Amino acid sequence: MQIDISPQPVVALIAGIAILVAPKLLNFIVAIYLIVFGVLGLIRM
């Protein structure tokens, strides 16, 4: 069983978590989008 992880979802997760450190309304919305996109990207593989 081989797991291939594309870099885009990983970067999206890291960026989303980093943005959540200093949340503002727009940053919060963007962070949620990036985290959801990252998780979905990792699940779909």
BAPA-477675 format. One line per 5 residues: number of its first residue (from 1); their letters; for each residue y, z, x of N, C-alpha, C. Coordinates in steps of 0.2 Angstrom, whole numbers, plus 2048, in hexadecimal, padded with zeros to 3 digits. Example, Ala and Ser with C-alpha at 12.3 -4.5 7.8 and 13.67 -1.06 7.14 Angstrom:
residues 2
1> as> 7E4/827/842/7EA/827/83E/7F0/827/842  7F5/823/840/7FB/824/844/800/827/840
***
This chain:
residues 45
1> mqidi> 7FA/800/804/800/800/800/806/800/804  80A/7FB/804/810/7FA/808/816/7FB/803  81B/7FF/806/821/800/802/827/7FC/805  82A/7F8/802/830/7F4/805/836/7F7/801  83B/7FA/805/841/7FC/802/847/7F8/804
6> spqpv> 84A/7F5/7FF/850/7F1/801/856/7F5/802  85A/7F3/807/860/7F7/809/865/7F8/803  866/7F4/7FF/86B/7F4/7FA/86A/7FA/7F5  865/7FC/7F3/864/802/7EF/865/809/7F3  863/808/7F9/864/80E/7FD/86B/80F/7FF
11> valia> 86F/80A/800/876/80B/801/87A/80D/7FB  877/80A/7F5/87B/80C/7EF/87A/814/7EE  874/816/7EF/872/81E/7EE/877/822/7F3  877/820/7F9/87B/823/7FE/882/823/7FC  885/81E/7FA/88C/81D/7F8/88D/821/7F2
16> giail> 889/821/7ED/88A/825/7E7/88A/82C/7E8  885/82F/7EC/885/836/7EE/88C/838/7F2  88E/833/7F6/894/835/7FA/89A/835/7F6  89A/831/7F1/8A0/831/7EC/8A0/837/7E8  89A/839/7E6/89A/83F/7E2/89C/846/7E6
21> vapkl> 89D/845/7EC/89F/84B/7F0/8A7/84C/7EE  8AB/847/7ED/8B2/848/7EB/8B3/844/7E5  8B1/846/7DF/8B1/843/7D9/8B8/842/7D6  8BA/83C/7D3/8BF/83B/7CF/8BC/837/7C9  8C0/836/7C4/8BD/832/7BE/8BA/82B/7C0
26> lnfiv> 8BE/827/7C4/8BB/821/7C6/8B5/821/7CB  8B6/826/7CF/8B1/827/7D4/8AB/829/7D1  8AB/82E/7CC/8A6/830/7C9/8A2/82B/7C5  8A5/826/7C2/8A2/821/7BE/89F/81C/7C3  8A2/81B/7C9/89F/816/7CE/899/819/7D1
31> aiyli> 899/820/7D2/894/824/7D5/88E/823/7D1  88F/824/7CA/889/824/7C6/886/81D/7C6  88A/818/7C5/888/811/7C6/884/810/7CC  886/812/7D2/883/811/7D8/87C/814/7D8  87C/81B/7D6/876/81E/7D6/871/81B/7D1
36> vfgvl> 873/819/7CB/86E/816/7C7/86B/810/7C9  870/80C/7CC/86E/805/7CF/869/806/7D5  86A/80B/7D9/866/80D/7DF/85F/80F/7DD  85F/813/7D8/858/816/7D5/854/810/7D2  858/80C/7CE/854/807/7CB/852/802/7D0
41> glirm> 856/800/7D5/854/7FC/7DA/84E/7FE/7DE  84D/805/7DF/848/808/7E3/841/808/7DF  842/809/7D8/83C/809/7D4/839/802/7D3  83D/7FD/7D3/83B/7F6/7D1/837/7F3/7D8  83A/7F5/7DE/837/7F3/7E4/836/7EB/7E3
***
